[in-house]
Amino acid sequence: MKNIFPEPIRSLPEADIPIDGVKAYLSQAASHQLIFMQFEKDADLPEHSHAAQVGFVLNGTIELTIGGMKNIYHKGDIYCIPKGVKHSGKIHAGYADITYFNQSDRYKEK
């Protein structure tokens, strides 16, 4: 799969995300993280919760169940998961997004 992210993003450290088929780059700040993610395979996300998360969908489709409400997001959509709200989902191959995590330690560098 062709990497959609330009060189300045690809030069960021890779994020250590335990999902098969994801390529992710980490922009680290003192209070939050930005993750630039691209998926070459389908991935299931088991139910979990953490600090607030906002996703900006660049390509493809993600199905998310947030607080018991299921929605499907496509290119151009934005989703928001409030702090502590349980969520799960399915990411389809070809999906890419920029995700903001309102915590500085959600993911580590590879």
C-alpha positions in Angstrom: 0.0 0.0 0.0 1.3 3.5 -0.9 2.0 5.6 2.1 -0.2 8.7 1.9 1.8 10.8 4.3 4.4 13.3 3.0 8.0 13.2 4.1 7.7 15.6 7.1 5.2 13.1 8.7 7.2 10.0 7.6 10.2 11.5 9.3 8.5 11.5 12.7 9.1 8.6 15.1 7.0 5.5 14.5 4.3 4.9 17.1 4.3 1.5 18.8 0.7 0.5 18.2 -0.1 -3.2 18.8 -2.3 -3.7 15.7 -1.2 -5.8 12.7 -1.0 -3.8 9.5 -0.9 -0.3 10.9 1.8 2.3 10.0 1.7 5.1 12.5 3.8 8.2 13.1 3.9 10.0 16.5 4.0 13.8 17.1 4.6 14.1 20.8 3.7 17.2 22.9 3.9 17.8 26.7 0.1 17.4 27.1 -1.1 15.3 24.1 -0.2 13.2 21.1 -1.0 13.4 17.4 -0.9 10.0 15.6 -0.9 9.8 11.8 -2.2 6.3 11.0 -2.7 4.2 7.9 -4.0 0.6 7.8 -3.2 -1.9 5.2 -5.4 -4.6 6.8 -8.8 -4.8 8.5 -8.5 -4.5 12.3 -10.9 -5.1 15.1 -10.7 -2.8 18.2 -11.9 -4.4 21.4 -13.9 -2.3 23.8 -11.7 0.0 25.9 -11.5 3.6 27.3 -8.9 6.3 27.9 -8.5 10.1 27.7 -10.4 12.0 25.1 -9.7 11.2 21.5 -10.6 13.1 18.2 -10.1 11.5 14.8 -9.9 13.3 11.4 -10.7 10.7 8.7 -8.4 11.1 5.7 -9.3 7.9 3.7 -11.5 4.8 4.0 -14.0 3.7 6.6 -14.0 3.1 10.4 -17.0 1.7 12.3 -17.0 2.9 15.9 -19.3 2.1 18.8 -19.0 5.0 21.3 -20.9 4.7 24.5 -23.2 2.1 23.0 -23.9 4.2 19.8 -22.6 2.7 16.5 -21.6 5.1 13.7 -19.7 4.7 10.5 -17.1 7.4 9.5 -15.7 8.1 6.1 -13.2 10.5 4.4 -13.8 14.0 5.7 -15.6 13.0 8.9 -14.5 13.8 12.4 -15.3 11.7 15.4 -14.9 12.5 19.1 -14.6 10.1 22.0 -15.0 11.7 25.4 -12.7 10.9 28.3 -13.5 7.6 29.9 -16.2 6.5 27.5 -16.0 2.9 26.4 -15.7 2.3 22.7 -14.9 -0.4 20.2 -14.8 -0.7 16.4 -13.6 -2.1 13.1 -11.1 -0.4 10.9 -11.2 -1.3 7.2 -8.1 -1.8 5.1 -7.2 1.5 3.4 -8.3 3.6 6.4 -6.1 6.6 7.3 -6.5 9.3 9.9 -5.0 11.9 12.1 -5.9 11.1 15.7 -5.5 13.5 18.7 -5.2 11.9 22.1 -5.6 14.3 25.1 -2.8 12.5 27.0 0.9 12.5 26.5 1.6 8.8 27.1 -1.1 7.0 25.0 1.6 5.5 22.7 5.3 5.1 22.9 7.9 5.3 20.1 8.9 2.1 18.5 
